[in-house]
Amino acid sequence: MNKHKESLLRGFPIKILASSFLFFTVLQIAIGQTTHSRPVFNFKGQYIVTVSDADMVASAYLDGYLGEQEGKDALSVISLDKPVNKLKAVSVEVSNSVTGPPSSVAVAPDGRHTIVIETRGQRPIGKDKPLLSDLPVGKTITVLNLSDPDHPQITQKFNGEEHPLSVTFNRDGTLVAITYAPKDTIQSPLAIYRFTNGKLVKLNLSSIPGYSNGDVVNEAVFHPDNDKLVLLNATKSLLCFYSLVESADEVKLSKWGNFVLVDKEPFKACFTPNGRFLIVNAMYSASVRGSVTSIGIAAQNPNGSTPTHQIVSRILTGVLPEGLAISPDANWIVTTNLEQSTQPFDKLEQGFFSSLTLIRLNAETGLLERIGDFAFDGILPESAVFDNTGQFLAVATFDHYDADRKGGSIDFWRLTSDYFDPTRIALVKTDYSVPVTRGIHSMVIVR
């Protein structure tokens, strides 16, 4: 031990020192940190799938101007079988839009197919200074084969209902749910498809109990262990729980326990890996911190009693937490916070930063602990995914403040701790980054 460390430790009771170093050792194991001579970066997974909307700049949300187009809408695949400094994105043109939740792409559980929805269509050709309002309502659904992730192939493309918002697979990849912002009181907010041999076939859907015509459903989430479905009703800020029964050509939904009222503008929801809790983020307004809420799920009830779902824990995040990710070990949650990065550059409100909020999750109790916000130099980060180890994070950065840096990027972060302060945990942005088409917003990892 060197003299500096000796001076730091001198005078501390032996029992306190032993307890502190034991705690630090446990923390090191929890986040995968070991002794090494230089920073180790070993992002684990098969590949990352992303989509980019090339039609608009981030500030179009506020001033309405789409800005200059950069390339074409794209689906990008990044195989993770190379050293991080050699990772590259393989892209194919697929229409998509950033104007909904970051849930525009889903990958089948076996990793062989992906589905992309189009919330808004392409910008008009030849119009001077096109506006966000010029983008037509989207309806295209595209299926791609990823058997060879370095050569994604479109296998199905068709028009669904107008204004889709999210797409997701069920636990075995046989069903796909797509949610919508209904154009009128007749259109359903939900469509369910059977997925067989890489093709989508729409099923008839009976009425949705407890749904009011015209309500917007931001997302559907299948339970990881059983045939249950949760709808995120953004209009009423409700989590709506259903049992799902599938027949030859029809799906029926019935209420599964109580609905749960959550914070305003719920945007995305994820089940914990054990299925015992549902985690949901909420956006609020553009200047108020958002939130993350943990809801306990009554998957099993004695004597056939009615399931009761209830809020367990709630914490604040940064401003506008669009993205939500849970580590595979369920120890950590991250939200990607837009902050004021969508403001036009000449506005005083533009803060010239975005942020991530790191949250500790107790997978057994559902309790949340806010670790902190970690700011970075990037515009409109809508998505993040943890790697298989839970030690590293990939973050989708829509655009950059540096005007000379074209395109968006997938930026890699490290979860780490402080040797001299065992209670201190941090997210650190690394120098590793993979360029992608500007406008990246939705991202999935295939483990």
N, C-alpha and C positions, 0 to 999 in steps of 0.2 A: 504494500500500500504506500502511495507516495505521500510526501509531507502535507500537500494541500488537503488530501482526503483525511489524513490524521488530524489536522487542525479543525476540520469540520466536525469530526466525530468526537473530539476530545470533550469530556464533560457530560456526555449523554449517558444516562443509565443503561447498563447492559441489556436489561429486559426490554426497554423501549427500542433500542437499536435492533435487537433480534426480532421484535414484533414488526418493526418497519420494513426490515429487509425481507421477512417472510411475506408480508403483504405485497411488496414490490415484485418478488419472485412470482407470486400467484398472478399478479397483473401482467407481468411479462408473458407468462404462459397463455393467459386469456387472450392477448392480442397477437400472440405468435412471435414476440420479439425475443431474439436470442443473441448471444455474444458473437460479434463478427467484426471484421476489420474495416468494412465499408458498408454503406447502406445497401441492403438487399431488396431487390424488386422482383418478385416472382408471381405475377398475376395469373391465377389459375382459372381455367375454364376452357370450353371448346371454341366458342366464337361469340362475338357480339353482333347483334343485328340492330340497325338504326334506320330511321327515315329522316330526310331533310326536305323542307319546303323552300324552294329557291325563289318563290314568287314575291316575297316581301321582306323588308327590313323590320327590325324589332319595333322601331318607333311608329310603324304604321298602326299599331294598336291605339295610339294616342292622337296622332295628327292625321291619320287616314291615308297618307301617301305611301304607296308600295315601295318607292325607291327603285334603284337600278336592279335589274335581274342578274343573278350570278348562276349561270348554268341552268340545269333542269332538275326538277324534283327527282329525288333518288332514294332508293333503298341501298344501304351499304352493309357489307359483311366484313368483319375483321376476324380472321382466324387467329387464334391465340397459341399457335404451335411454334412460334418463333420468339427469339429474344425481343423484349419490349421495344428496343431501339430499331427493330426491323419490321415492326408491325405496319401493315398497310391495309387500306380499305379497298374492297372490290365493289363497284357500284353498278346498278342497273336503273334505268329510268322508270319510276313508278310514281304516279300522281298521289299526292298527300297534302295535308295542310296542318299548319301549326295552330290554327284558330280554334282548337278544342283542347281537352285534357291531353296530357302526354301519354295517351293510350291508343295511338293510331296503328300500332303494329303488335302482333302476337305471334308466338312461335309454338308449334305443337310440342307436347311433352317429349316426344322422341327426337325433336330437333330437325326433322326432315322437311317440314313445310312451314311457311310463314304467310300471314295474311295482313294486308295493308288496306286501311279504309281512307276515303277521301272526304274530309269534312267540307272543304271548299275546292272548287275546280281551278283551272289554270287562268292566269291573267289574260286579258284581251290583247290580241296581237295588233301592234301598230298604234295604240292609243298613247297620246302624249300625257305624261304625268298621271298614270292610272291610279285609282284609289282602291282601298280595301273593299269598299262597297261594290267595286266592279267585278270582284271575284264571284263567279256563279256558285250557287249552292251545290255541294258535292254529292255524289251518290255511287261512285265507282268503287268496286271491291276487287282486289287483285290477290290471287293466290300464287305463291312461288315455291318451287322445289329447291330445297337446300341440301339435297343429298351430297352434292359437291359444293361446299360453301364458297369455294373460289370461283364458281360459275353458276350463280343463281339463275333459275329459269322460270319465266312466267308460264303457268300451266292453266290458269283460269282467270277470266276477267269479265265482269258483268256489272250491270247497274242494279243496285239495291234501292232501298228507300232513300229519301233525301235527308241530308244533314246528319250523317253518322258521327258519333262522338267517341266511341270506344269499341274495341274488339278483344275477345278473350276466349281461350280454350278451357274446357273442363279438365278434370284430373287425368282422364285417360285419353284425351284428344279426340273423342268421338262427337262432341258437341261444341258449337261455337256460338257465343252470344255477342250481338252487336246492339249498342244502345244509340238513341237518337234524340235530337231536339225536334219535337214534332212541329210540322209546318201548320197544323190545324188540330182541331179536337178529334179528328177521325184517325189520323196516323198514330200507330202504336209507338211507344218509346223503346220497344224491344223487339228484336227478331232473333230467332234461334234456328240454327242450321245443323243438320247432321253432316259430319265430315268423314268421308270414306274415300280411300284411294286418291287422296289429294283433291277431292272435289267437294264443294259445298252444295247441299240440297236443303232448301228452306222447308221447315216444318210448320204446320198450322199451330197457332198459339191461341189458347183460350184467353179469357179476360184475366187481367192482373188485379188480384184482390187489393183493395185499398188505394188503387191508383186513381188520380183525378185527371181527366182529359186535359192535355196541353202541358202537363208537368214535364220538365226536362230531366232526363236521367243521364248523369255524367258517366256512370260506369256500372258494369255488372261484374260481380266477383263470384266465382265458383268456390265452394268449400274444398279444401285439399283432401278430405277423407270421405265425404259422403255426397249424396245428390241434393245439395242445398245451393241456393243462389241468393246473393244479396244485391239489391239495386240501390244505387246512390242517387236519391231524388234531390237534385240541386235546387229545385224550386221551393220545396218545403224543408230543406235541410234535414232529411230523414234517411235513415238506413232501414230498408225494408227487406225482411227476411222471408224466404219462401222455400218450401219443399217442391221438388221437381219430379214429375212422373212422365216418362217418355213411352209412347206407343209407336205403332208402325209409321204413322205420318203426322203425329200430333204431340204436343207438349202441354201439360197442364201444370199450373202453379197454384199452390195453396199456402196460406199464411203459416209461417213457422215461428211461432212465438210472437212477441211484441215488436213493434217498430221502435226505433231509438232516435230521438231528436238530438242532433249534433250542432256544432258551430256553423255560422253562416258560410255559404259558398263552399261546401265540401267538394273536393276536386278529385281525389284519388283514394282508393282503399286497398289494403293488402291483408290477407290472413297471415298470422304467424305460422311457421312451419308445422307446429303441432295442432293447428286449427282451433286453439282454445281462445284466441283473441283476434279481433279485427282492429286494424290500425287505420285511422282516417285522418287526412290533413284538411285544413280549412283555410281559405284565402283571405277573408275579410276584404276591406278596401285597400287601395294602393298605398296607403300611408300608415297602416296599423299592422302590428305584428300578427302573423297567422298563428295557427295552433295545430297540435297533433293530439288526438284522443285515442285511448285504448278502451275497447268495448269487450267485456267478457261474454263469451258465447256459450249458451247452455246446450251443448250438442247432445248430452244425455241427461235424462231426468227420471227420477225414480217413480215407479207406479204409473208411468205414462202421463205424468203431469205436463201442463203447458210449459214449454221452454221460456225462460226469462233471460233476456239479454240486457246487460246494464253497463253503464259507463264505470270504468275502474280508475282511470287516471287521465290527466290532461296537462299539457305544458305548452308554453309559447315557443314560437320559432322566429326566424327572421321574417321580413316583409315579403308577402306573396310567395308562399311555399308551394310551388306547383308540383315538383317531383317528390316522390316518396319511395324509399328503398329500405328493406330489412335484410340484415346479414343472414346467411344460411344457418348459423348457429343461434340466431334469434337474440343475440346479445346487444345488437346495435341497430339504430334507425338513423337514417339521414334524410333531411329534406333539402331540396335545391331551391334556393330563394332568389327570386328575380330582383328583389329590392327595387331601386328606381332605374334599373338599367334599360328599361324600355322608353324612358323619356328621350325626346330629341336632344341632341348634343348641346344646343344653344339655350336650353332651359336650365334655370337655377336648380330645379328639382333633380336633375341628373346627378346621381351620386358617384358615377364612374366606378362602381363595383357591384358584384353580386355576392352571394354567400351560401355556405352550407351550414345547417344546424345539425350537430351531433347529439344523439339522445341514447342513453343507456336504457335497455329494456330488460325487465325480469320476465323471462318466458314462462315462469310458473305462476306469478301473481299478476302479471300485466302492468305492474307499476312502471312509470316512466321517470327518468331523471335527465334533466337537460344539462349536457356537458358544456356547450357553448356554441357561438357562431364563429365561422371562419371565413373571412372575406377574401375575395380574389378578383383578379383583373379579367373579367369576362362579361359577356352580354347574354341575358336571358337563358340561364341554364335550366332546362325543363325536366331533365331526367338524370338518374344515377343508378348504377348497379354495383353491388358488392361482388368481389370474386369469390371463388369457392372456399377460400380460407377465412374470409371475413376481415382480412388484414389490409386489403386494398380496395379502392373504389375507382370506378370509371364515371366521369361526369360529362354530360353533353353540353357543350358551349355553342350556342346558336351563332354567335358572331363575336368579333373582337373590336376593342376600342382603337387599336392601331389600324389606321386606314390602309396601310401598305400590306397588311396581313389579310389576304383574301380567304374566304371560306370559313366554315366552322371547324370545330375540333372535338375530339374525345380526349379529355385530360385525365391523367391518372394521379390519384392521391394515395397517401399512406396513413394508416392509423398507428399512432405511436405514443410513447410516454416519456416522462422526464426522470432520469436516473436519480436525481437529487430531490425530486418531489413526487413520490409514488402516487399521490392523488391526482396529479396532473396528466390529462389525456388530451391529445391534439390530433386534428386532421392536418396533414401537411401536403401541399400541392407539390408534386415532383416536376422534374424537367421533361418528363415523358409525355408525348402527345401524338395523336394520329389525326392528320388533316382529313376532313370530309367536306361535302358540299355545304355551303352556307345554309343555315335554316334548320340544323339538326334539332329535333325536339323529342322524339320518342325512342326508347332504347330498351332492348331485352338481352339478357345473357343466356346462352345455352351452356349448361353446366356439364 
